[in-house]
Amino acid sequence: MVTINTEINRLLNFAKQRGLISEEDYYYSANLLLDVLHVSEFVPEEINETLETAAPILASMLDFAVQEGLIEDTVCQRDLFDTRLMNCVMPRPSEVVRKFQEDYARAPKAATDNFYKMSIAANYIRKDRIDKNLKWQTPTEYGKLDITINLSKPEKDPQDIAKAKLVPSSAYPQCLLCRENEGFAGHAGHPARQTHRLIPLRLASHRWFLQYSPYTYYNEHCIVLNRKHTPMKVNRKTFENLLDFVTIFPHYFLGSNADLPIVGGSILSHDHYQGGRYDFAMAKAPVEKVYVAADFPKVKIGRVKWPMATVRLTGEDREELVCLADKILTKWRSYRDESVGILPFSDGQPHNTITPIARRRGSGYELDLVLRNNRTSSEHPLGIFHPHAEVHHIKKENIGLIEVMGLAVLPARLKQEMQQLGQELVKGTGDVSGIAELAKHAEWYQMLREKYPEVTQEQVTEILQAEIGRVFATVLTHAGVFKRDAQGMAAFDTFMQTVSED
């Protein structure tokens, strides 16, 4: 029978292998674990194993904690406790920063590689859960779109929900992105962050921090957050920050969510960006039309072949790129074209904004500016340039930065619903509107039945994945302010003329 003493030894062995602790930290870390686990004795054991993550060891320790009455057996309690356990074998923030800076002196990629590996080893990035996400690519006229059904965030236990209501309200930390989260123990209403580490940055002469997302949606999914808890705002400084970042880390891209509700991200209260090392379909999309602005001779300007209206600026002169991007943003903020539903204000509320993304191309820079508008109407109460009702059975949530670039983050419910839908397709069921769990898909199912009158068990998963990907392409088309028809493209050109005129 495996004892808690062995599990402590296993975790110490794992931490040493992954560089979280050194030999000099061995007994110090062991004693911290004894305290957290309420164990009075420790005997060193020789451990011969190599694990990808600490998850199996932590699972055993959590079972022990439940058995001993240290925690209740709920998702939240287990997550809070396993983070406390990992904190016992973590380097201090100053050590992480020093190591990052030493690695960066060798190469920027070496610094991010090691920081990312440390975040996984620390279980801050919960790789064992992320690996459960369903992922695939769907070829479309816009390239291969990435689709993921997000299974990494566990369902909340009713006991945890009840406990969260009892936690006294607090303004510390003010939000999940605040710098003050580093080392925070958490509670029923706030995740533990003892294993959270931040790398200080200077962007446009201001203090920012680099971290990784605990639930990475793509390779090395990072977050760059403002030192201050200040609302999201897209302006000239945004472009300066993005280009500064990709100068510091040329192997990463960095983008900003739009700064208005509906077309913005899930957290608009704290200024932040998202980046990483991944080539989305959008980054591979070609320029299909070139524009010229006489005042900016060093910048190439193009319209991207992408379902959402995107202006691509390319050049080596950062100042000129920033100035032109700022000019486009300023023009767009007040731009009106009622023929295609673009109104910049209503009842004093702004509607036009931009989702910007920066990346390097050799010694040059590439800045994509995605034009956004957050108007609503009686026909489209959730947003005119938002997924329309006919695709809500697949994707209803906001189209933020990640979706804009071509990655659909879809709800966990779809895994079970697609399995059921697949079974009905294989059986040849004529109508699923009477099946409660599938009723929302009934109209789509009818289309699938007509398109695929006979479906085998071997075919059904591939068919459903491909069709979900095509729905996502439609979602992006709905979110595009200038539609990809003759009228929409002419309207796009008209807007770009206003940029080049003065």
C-alpha distance (Angstrom), angle and dihedral (degrees) to the residues before:
residue distance angle dihedral
M1 . . .
V2 3.81 . .
T3 3.81 111.3 .
I4 3.79 129.8 -153.4
N5 3.80 87.6 -111.4
T6 3.81 89.2 61.8
E7 3.81 91.4 47.1
I8 3.81 90.4 52.8
N9 3.79 89.0 51.1
R10 3.79 90.8 48.0
L11 3.80 92.0 52.7
L12 3.80 91.7 47.7
N13 3.80 89.7 49.8
F14 3.80 91.3 49.5
A15 3.81 92.2 48.2
K16 3.81 91.9 51.0
Q17 3.81 92.1 48.1
R18 3.80 91.2 51.1
G19 3.78 94.7 45.9
L20 3.80 95.2 -114.5
I21 3.79 90.9 124.3
S22 3.80 135.4 14.3
E23 3.79 130.1 -139.5
E24 3.82 89.0 -92.1
D25 3.83 90.0 60.0
Y26 3.82 95.0 51.6
Y27 3.81 102.9 101.1
Y28 3.78 93.3 31.3
S29 3.82 90.0 57.7
A30 3.80 92.1 41.9
N31 3.80 90.6 54.9
L32 3.80 92.0 49.0
L33 3.81 88.8 53.6
L34 3.83 91.3 48.6
D35 3.80 89.5 54.4
V36 3.82 95.0 48.7
L37 3.81 92.2 45.6
H38 3.84 94.5 43.0
V39 3.80 90.8 -124.2
S40 3.81 119.2 148.5
E41 3.82 103.2 -160.0
F42 3.78 139.2 43.2
V43 3.80 131.5 -167.7
P44 3.83 119.2 -173.3
E45 3.80 113.6 -123.4
E46 3.79 131.1 -170.8
I47 3.80 109.0 -111.6
N48 3.79 121.2 -165.0
E49 3.78 108.5 -172.8
T50 3.76 139.8 103.5
L51 3.79 118.6 -150.5
E52 3.80 130.7 -174.4
T53 3.81 91.9 -139.9
A54 3.79 137.2 5.2
A55 3.81 91.8 -118.0
P56 3.86 97.0 107.4
I57 3.81 91.6 50.2
L58 3.79 92.9 46.2
A59 3.82 90.9 49.2
S60 3.81 89.9 57.8
M61 3.79 92.1 46.4
L62 3.80 91.1 49.4
D63 3.80 90.6 51.5
F64 3.80 88.1 52.8
A65 3.82 90.6 49.3
V66 3.82 90.8 51.9
Q67 3.80 91.7 46.4
E68 3.81 91.1 51.0
G69 3.80 92.8 47.1
L70 3.80 94.0 -114.8
I71 3.81 91.6 127.1
E72 3.78 139.5 7.0
D73 3.79 117.5 -107.0
T74 3.81 97.9 -106.8
V75 3.79 131.3 120.8
C76 3.80 93.2 -113.9
Q77 3.81 95.2 47.2
R78 3.79 91.9 47.7
D79 3.83 92.2 48.3
L80 3.79 92.5 49.4
F81 3.79 91.7 48.1
D82 3.81 99.2 44.7
T83 3.82 88.3 52.3
R84 3.82 89.2 53.7
L85 3.79 88.5 51.2
M86 3.80 93.8 50.4
N87 3.79 90.5 47.6
C88 3.80 87.1 66.1
V89 3.81 89.7 66.7
M90 3.80 99.0 37.8
P91 3.82 128.3 112.4
R92 3.79 115.0 -121.6
P93 3.82 118.0 -99.6
S94 3.82 92.2 -106.2
E95 3.81 90.5 54.8
V96 3.80 91.3 50.7
V97 3.81 91.8 49.4
R98 3.83 92.1 47.4
K99 3.82 91.4 49.8
F100 3.81 90.9 48.0
Q101 3.78 91.8 51.6
E102 3.81 91.9 48.1
D103 3.80 90.5 50.2
Y104 3.81 91.5 46.3
A105 3.80 90.0 55.3
R106 3.82 86.3 62.3
A107 3.82 96.1 41.9
P108 3.83 136.6 -32.3
K109 3.81 90.3 -124.8
A110 3.81 91.8 53.3
A111 3.81 89.3 55.5
T112 3.80 95.5 51.0
D113 3.83 92.7 40.2
N114 3.78 92.4 57.1
F115 3.80 95.2 40.4
Y116 3.81 90.2 51.5
K117 3.82 92.3 48.4
M118 3.81 89.8 49.2
S119 3.82 91.2 51.3
I120 3.81 89.7 53.9
A121 3.80 93.4 44.6
A122 3.82 89.6 50.5
N123 3.83 89.0 54.8
Y124 3.81 87.5 -123.7
I125 3.79 85.3 120.9
R126 3.78 99.5 48.4
K127 3.78 97.0 -144.2
D128 3.80 94.3 171.8
R129 3.81 88.8 62.6
I130 3.79 96.6 39.1
D131 3.81 89.6 54.2
K132 3.82 87.9 62.9
N133 3.82 92.0 63.7
L134 3.79 114.1 109.4
K135 3.81 111.0 -122.8
W136 3.76 135.7 179.5
Q137 3.79 142.7 143.3
T138 3.80 127.7 -119.8
P139 3.83 120.6 -156.5
T140 3.83 111.7 -131.7
E141 3.79 136.2 160.9
Y142 3.81 85.9 -89.4
G143 3.80 94.9 54.2
K144 3.79 130.6 -95.5
L145 3.80 109.4 -26.8
D146 3.82 117.0 -152.5
I147 3.80 117.6 -127.8
T148 3.79 126.1 -169.6
I149 3.78 130.5 175.3
N150 3.78 103.0 -150.1
L151 3.82 110.5 -130.8
S152 3.81 97.2 149.8
K153 3.79 98.5 90.9
P154 3.81 106.9 74.3
E155 3.79 122.4 -135.0
K156 3.80 113.2 -98.7
D157 3.78 115.8 -108.1
P158 3.85 115.0 -123.3
Q159 3.82 88.6 -123.5
D160 3.80 90.0 55.0
I161 3.80 91.5 49.1
A162 3.79 90.3 51.3
K163 3.82 91.6 48.5
A164 3.80 92.2 48.9
K165 3.81 89.3 60.0
L166 3.81 89.5 57.0
V167 3.82 95.3 52.6
P168 3.84 109.6 105.1
S169 3.79 111.8 -114.2
S170 3.79 113.3 -103.4
A171 3.79 136.5 -179.2
Y172 3.80 91.6 -147.9
P173 2.95 113.5 122.8
Q174 3.80 93.2 15.0
C175 3.82 92.6 -148.0
L176 3.80 141.9 -10.2
L177 3.82 91.5 -90.9
C178 3.78 99.1 51.9
R179 3.79 117.3 119.5
E180 3.82 88.0 -124.9
N181 3.82 90.3 73.3
E182 3.80 91.0 80.9
G183 3.82 105.0 111.0
F184 3.83 94.7 -0.7
A185 3.82 111.4 151.6
G186 3.79 94.7 -143.8
H187 3.79 129.6 -152.6
A188 3.80 140.2 -144.3
G189 3.79 91.3 -60.2
H190 3.81 99.3 37.6
P191 3.83 128.9 47.0
A192 3.78 119.9 -116.3
R193 3.79 114.1 -101.7
Q194 3.83 105.1 -178.0
T195 3.83 89.9 120.2
H196 3.81 92.8 46.9
R197 3.80 115.1 116.7
L198 3.81 130.0 -175.1
I199 3.79 132.3 -157.9
P200 3.83 114.4 -146.8
L201 3.81 116.6 -128.4
R202 3.79 137.3 -178.1
L203 3.80 112.7 -139.0
A204 3.80 117.5 175.8
S205 3.82 88.1 -16.2
H206 3.81 94.1 -56.8
R207 3.81 132.1 109.3
W208 3.78 117.8 -100.3
F209 3.80 134.1 157.7
L210 3.79 134.4 -137.0
Q211 3.79 121.6 -142.7
Y212 3.79 137.0 152.4
S213 3.78 124.8 -111.1
P214 3.84 111.7 -105.9
Y215 3.82 88.4 -138.3
T216 3.79 103.0 41.0
Y217 3.80 113.8 -158.8
Y218 3.82 93.7 -169.4
N219 3.80 139.5 7.1
E220 3.82 113.3 -46.5
H221 3.80 92.5 -11.1
C222 3.79 102.0 -167.5
I223 3.79 135.5 -176.7
V224 3.80 124.3 -146.4
L225 3.79 110.9 -159.9
N226 3.77 134.9 -169.1
R227 3.80 115.2 -113.8
K228 3.79 88.1 -129.9
H229 3.79 126.6 62.8
T230 3.78 94.0 -118.0
P231 3.83 128.1 146.4
M232 3.79 122.9 -95.7
K233 3.78 112.3 -90.3
V234 3.79 129.8 173.8
N235 3.80 110.9 -151.2
R236 3.80 142.1 122.7
K237 3.81 90.4 -64.0
T238 3.83 88.8 57.8
F239 3.80 91.4 60.5
E240 3.81 90.7 46.9
N241 3.81 90.5 51.1
L242 3.79 94.6 48.2
L243 3.80 93.2 49.3
D244 3.81 91.4 45.0
F245 3.79 90.0 53.8
V246 3.81 96.1 50.4
T247 3.81 87.8 47.4
I248 3.82 89.1 56.7
F249 3.82 93.1 40.6
P250 3.82 107.0 26.4
H251 3.81 92.3 173.7
Y252 3.83 91.9 61.3
F253 3.78 132.8 69.4
L254 3.80 121.6 -143.8
G255 3.78 129.6 -160.5
S256 3.78 140.0 173.1
N257 3.75 129.9 -135.6
A258 3.78 114.9 -123.7
D259 3.80 114.3 -92.5
L260 3.81 100.0 -125.8
P261 3.82 131.5 80.3
I262 3.83 118.5 -96.2
V263 3.82 93.2 20.8
G264 3.81 93.9 45.7
G265 3.79 131.2 77.7
S266 3.78 129.8 -88.8
I267 3.84 94.6 -91.4
L268 3.80 113.2 48.7
S269 3.80 94.6 154.0
H270 3.82 95.1 76.6
D271 3.79 123.5 49.7
H272 3.80 108.7 -122.5
Y273 3.79 144.8 140.8
Q274 3.81 134.8 -145.8
G275 3.77 127.3 -139.7
G276 3.76 144.4 144.0
R277 3.77 145.8 147.7
Y278 3.78 106.4 -62.0
D279 3.80 135.3 108.0
F280 3.80 108.5 -134.0
A281 3.79 122.7 -162.4
M282 3.78 88.8 -105.0
A283 3.82 91.9 59.7
K284 3.81 89.1 53.6
A285 3.81 94.6 45.9
P286 3.83 113.1 112.7
V287 3.78 129.5 -123.8
E288 3.81 107.1 -107.3
K289 3.80 99.7 -176.0
V290 3.80 132.6 26.4
Y291 3.81 125.3 -143.5
V292 3.79 129.9 -167.6
A293 3.81 129.7 -142.1
A294 3.81 110.2 -172.6
D295 3.81 92.9 -154.3
F296 3.83 91.1 58.0
P297 3.82 106.1 49.3
K298 3.82 94.2 158.4
V299 3.80 94.7 57.9
K300 3.79 125.7 81.0
I301 3.81 110.6 -145.9
G302 3.78 122.6 -160.2
R303 3.77 144.7 166.1
V304 3.80 109.4 -124.7
K305 3.79 121.9 -134.7
W306 3.79 93.0 -120.0
P307 3.83 133.4 123.4
M308 3.80 91.4 -117.9
A309 3.83 115.7 63.1
T310 3.80 104.3 -99.6
V311 3.81 131.8 177.4
R312 3.81 114.2 -159.5
L313 3.81 119.9 -154.5
T314 3.80 118.2 -167.5
G315 3.80 129.7 -177.7
E316 3.78 148.1 105.4
D317 3.81 98.3 -114.0
R318 3.81 104.4 89.0
E319 3.79 94.6 -171.0
E320 3.79 92.1 54.1
L321 3.81 91.2 47.0
V322 3.81 90.8 51.6
C323 3.80 93.0 47.4
L324 3.80 93.4 49.8
A325 3.81 92.9 44.6
D326 3.80 89.5 50.9
K327 3.80 90.6 49.4
I328 3.83 91.4 51.5
L329 3.81 91.0 47.9
T330 3.81 92.1 48.7
K331 3.80 91.7 48.7
W332 3.80 91.9 46.8
R333 3.82 95.1 48.7
S334 3.81 90.0 66.6
Y335 3.81 99.8 26.8
R336 3.80 118.3 130.2
D337 3.80 129.1 -170.3
E338 3.78 110.4 156.9
S339 3.81 91.2 -178.8
V340 3.81 88.5 74.8
G341 3.81 98.4 29.1
I342 3.81 98.1 -99.3
L343 3.81 110.6 147.0
P344 3.83 116.5 162.0
F345 3.83 97.1 -157.0
S346 3.79 141.6 18.3
D347 3.79 125.8 176.6
G348 3.78 87.7 -5.0
Q349 3.81 93.3 -59.1
P350 3.84 119.2 125.5
H351 3.80 118.9 -126.7
N352 3.81 107.6 175.8
T353 3.79 122.5 82.4
I354 3.81 141.3 135.0
T355 3.80 138.8 -114.6
P356 3.84 105.0 -147.4
I357 3.83 127.2 -163.7
A358 3.82 126.2 -173.8
R359 3.80 129.6 -162.9
R360 3.79 139.4 157.4
R361 3.78 126.6 -108.2
G362 3.79 105.3 -169.2
S363 3.80 106.9 -64.5
G364 3.80 90.9 -15.9
Y365 3.79 135.7 77.6
E366 3.78 133.0 -123.9
L367 3.78 121.6 -157.2
D368 3.80 119.9 -173.7
L369 3.81 116.3 -162.0
V370 3.80 113.3 -164.4
L371 3.81 112.1 -161.7
R372 3.82 113.5 -133.7
N373 3.82 137.3 -175.1
N374 3.82 125.3 -175.3
R375 3.80 102.1 -163.1
T376 3.79 119.9 141.8
S377 3.80 131.4 -157.7
S378 3.79 139.3 -174.2
E379 3.81 88.3 -97.7
H380 3.81 92.7 47.7
P381 3.82 106.7 26.2
L382 3.82 92.8 168.1
G383 3.80 92.5 52.2
I384 3.79 139.1 -49.4
F385 3.81 90.8 -132.1
H386 3.78 93.4 40.7
P387 3.83 132.2 87.7
H388 3.80 105.9 -59.7
A389 3.79 123.7 -130.2
E390 3.82 95.1 -96.0
V391 3.83 91.1 65.6
H392 3.82 98.3 40.2
H393 3.80 90.1 98.6
I394 3.82 85.5 71.3
K395 3.82 106.0 22.8
K396 3.81 126.2 10.7
E397 3.79 102.0 147.6
N398 3.81 127.9 97.9
I399 3.78 119.4 -69.7
G400 3.78 100.4 -124.7
L401 3.78 132.8 170.2
I402 3.82 95.9 -68.0
E403 3.80 94.0 51.2
V404 3.81 91.4 43.1
M405 3.82 89.0 60.2
G406 3.81 92.2 52.1
L407 3.81 107.4 -89.5
A408 3.79 117.8 119.5
V409 3.81 113.8 -152.5
L410 3.80 102.1 -162.0
P411 3.83 128.9 -171.0
A412 3.80 121.6 -94.6
R413 3.83 91.5 -120.0
L414 3.81 88.8 76.1
K415 3.80 93.6 70.2
Q416 3.80 93.3 66.0
E417 3.80 94.1 34.7
M418 3.81 92.5 53.2
Q419 3.79 91.2 48.7
Q420 3.80 89.9 53.2
L421 3.78 92.8 42.9
G422 3.78 89.9 50.6
Q423 3.78 91.5 52.8
E424 3.81 90.7 52.7
L425 3.81 91.7 48.5
V426 3.80 91.5 51.9
K427 3.83 91.0 47.8
G428 3.80 90.2 49.2
T429 3.80 94.9 -122.7
G430 3.80 108.3 -178.4
D431 3.81 99.5 -148.0
V432 3.82 133.8 13.4
S433 3.80 98.3 -174.7
G434 3.81 89.6 104.7
I435 3.81 93.1 56.4
A436 3.82 105.8 89.1
E437 3.81 96.9 -147.9
L438 3.82 92.6 47.8
A439 3.81 102.8 36.5
K440 3.82 91.9 100.4
H441 3.83 88.5 60.1
A442 3.82 95.6 47.3
E443 3.81 98.0 108.1
W444 3.79 92.6 43.4
Y445 3.80 89.6 47.2
Q446 3.80 90.3 56.0
M447 3.80 89.3 55.1
L448 3.80 89.9 49.9
R449 3.81 91.4 50.1
E450 3.80 91.3 52.8
K451 3.80 93.1 44.9
Y452 3.82 94.5 43.9
P453 3.84 107.9 28.5
E454 3.80 91.8 170.8
V455 3.79 121.2 35.9
T456 3.80 127.5 175.8
Q457 3.78 126.5 -152.5
E458 3.80 89.0 -111.0
Q459 3.83 92.6 54.8
V460 3.77 103.2 40.4
T461 3.83 101.4 81.8
E462 3.80 92.9 49.7
I463 3.81 91.2 47.3
L464 3.79 94.1 50.2
Q465 3.79 93.0 46.1
A466 3.80 91.9 50.7
E467 3.80 92.3 48.1
I468 3.81 92.8 47.8
G469 3.80 87.6 53.1
R470 3.80 90.0 52.4
V471 3.80 90.1 51.2
F472 3.80 88.3 53.8
A473 3.80 89.8 52.9
T474 3.82 86.7 54.2
V475 3.81 89.7 48.7
L476 3.80 90.1 56.3
T477 3.80 90.2 47.9
H478 3.81 89.9 53.5
A479 3.81 89.2 51.8
G480 3.81 92.9 51.3
V481 3.81 113.6 104.3
F482 3.82 93.2 -154.9
K483 3.79 109.6 44.9
R484 3.76 119.8 -137.5
D485 3.78 95.3 -111.4
A486 3.81 129.9 97.5
Q487 3.81 93.5 -88.2
G488 3.79 94.2 46.2
M489 3.80 95.7 47.6
A490 3.81 91.1 46.8
A491 3.82 88.6 51.7
F492 3.82 89.6 49.8
D493 3.82 89.8 52.9
T494 3.81 91.0 48.8
F495 3.80 90.7 54.9
M496 3.80 91.4 49.1
Q497 3.82 89.9 51.5
T498 3.81 88.7 61.2
V499 3.83 88.2 55.4
S500 3.80 94.0 53.0
E501 3.81 97.5 40.1
D502 3.79 98.5 77.7
